[in-house]
């Protein structure tokens, strides 16, 4: 109980403790500002202390939602298997502003690369078994769950079927 009360005082030691907490969180993976703010609140830091700590980290360039969103989208696309709808959903869940989501997901969207990623995913999934009706239905649902749009899914399905022909 005493520990929580000391975090609410707003003194320089509290801000430093909150900053240290953020640095530990950032050492495991990149995080959005909203994620860090939420974690600080759950740890019992007051909103004023959390904001002061985040301000220091922003000033040092360690917290930057634009860079976080760019890196997240780039990493998810490089890993393959995530369409734009899923990327938008993930970034919203992490508290990234809609403006940044549009900038890094929608504006940077390359339809040919998206189609190629979805087709590669389909080929990997279908490599181990026959392309029967049930398997094709599972493939269609997988692509939709992964955030590919209807148009992309239909293109992938028709291309895959023509390849299997």
VENJO-V7904 format. One record per pair of residues at least 6 apart in sequence whose C-alpha atoms are under 7 Angstrom apart, sorted by the first residue. I is the first residue (numbers start at 1). J is the second residue. D is the distance in whole Angstrom. If there is no record, write none. Layout:
BEGIN
i=(I;I)
j=(J;J)
d=(D;D)
END
This chain:
BEGIN
i=(4;7;7;7;7;8;8;10;10;14;15;15;15;16;18;18;18;19;22;30;31;32;32;32;32;32;33;33;34;34;35;35;37;40;41;57;58;65;66;69;69;70;73;73;73;76;80;81;81;81;81;82;82;83;83;83;83;84;84;84;85;85;86;86;87;88;88;91;115;115;118;119;122;140;143)
j=(44;14;44;45;46;45;46;48;49;49;49;52;53;53;40;50;53;53;36;68;68;65;68;94;95;96;63;65;94;95;94;95;50;50;47;63;64;96;100;100;104;104;87;104;105;82;117;117;118;121;146;146;147;114;146;147;148;105;147;148;147;148;146;147;105;101;105;101;152;156;156;156;139;153;153)
d=(6;5;7;5;7;6;5;7;5;7;5;6;5;7;7;6;6;5;6;7;7;5;6;6;7;7;6;6;7;5;6;7;6;6;7;6;6;7;6;7;7;6;7;7;7;6;6;6;6;6;6;5;6;7;6;4;4;6;6;6;4;6;6;4;7;6;7;7;6;7;7;5;7;7;6)
END
